[in-house]
Amino acid sequence: MRLQRVIQYAQTLLSHSIEKGEIAVDGTAGNGHDTLFLSQLVGESGHVYAFDVQQQAVDATQSRLTEHGVTNATVILDGHENVANYVGNEIAGAIFNLGYLPGADHSIVTKGNTTIVAIEQLLQLLKVGGIIVLVIYHGHEGGKEERDEVLRFVSSLPQKYVHVLRYEFINQQNDPPFIVAMEKVKPFQS
Ligand SMILES: C[S@@+](CC[C@H](N)C(=O)[O-])C[C@H]1O[C@@H](n2cnc3c(N)ncnc32)[C@H](O)[C@@H]1O
């Protein structure tokens, strides 16, 4: 057995929680790799909502989807902290790649406070058994602050309702990305 790399493991987690016909969210569309992956998981009868604050990312994601003939995804030029304004139904899973868009302006990065607002909204919408995956890149300016803020928040989630996993290679150089995954195990109100 080989240990799955971070991106591979993120995809494994999502593929075990998302089924055809369900709704999924890509919190950081970027170049659209994850949006495309999610669109394949939910199939034609499902839907993906993808968010990004940069027009460049929205265009890149839309082009990737068009290139692959994908029609079950909506790409939204807005912050993921506004996800509840666009998604009202139960979701099966979500992914975030925290950090900056490769090849673009490195000063436009995800931020701890807005990432946390988005996670709070998505946890409410998430089905029991659903998973939110964060791939945390933290080598850039501001990355460690966001990492620590997000880790403080997810560590404090009540284990009765949410199980939180950290998956990380601990002998790699140069701030390798790691995963935080949240599985909802019980509806919040009960
Ligand atoms: C690491 S990149 C995402 C890479 C992407 N998953 C892919 O497959 O190419 C992070 C993205 O988050 C976006 N971003 C930053 N703040 C955001 C916010 N508040 N809401 C949504 N996207 C945001 C950036 O514009 C950037 O495109």
The ligand as a Gaussian input file, in Angstrom:
#p B3LYP/6-31G(d) Opt

LIG

0 1
 C       -5.285000      27.633000      -4.197000
 S       -6.373000      28.511000      -5.237000
 C       -7.587000      27.284000      -5.686000
 C       -7.128000      26.254000      -6.693000
 C       -8.270000      25.475000      -7.302000
 N       -8.921000      24.596000      -6.349000
 C       -7.882000      24.714000      -8.551000
 O       -8.271000      23.555000      -8.706000
 O       -7.209000      25.298000      -9.391000
 C       -7.260000      29.535000      -4.111000
 C       -8.352000      30.374000      -4.772000
 O       -9.149000      30.950000      -3.752000
 C       -9.643000      32.167000      -4.262000
 N      -10.197000      32.957000      -3.142000
 C       -9.581000      33.816000      -2.284000
 N      -10.457000      34.303000      -1.384000
 C      -11.661000      33.730000      -1.672000
 C      -12.967000      33.830000      -1.108000
 N      -13.217000      34.603000      -0.048000
 N      -13.947000      33.107000      -1.670000
 C      -13.725000      32.310000      -2.745000
 N      -12.512000      32.178000      -3.334000
 C      -11.499000      32.874000      -2.796000
 C       -8.459000      32.780000      -4.959000
 O       -8.878000      33.765000      -5.879000
 C       -7.844000      31.525000      -5.627000
 O       -8.279000      31.391000      -6.949000

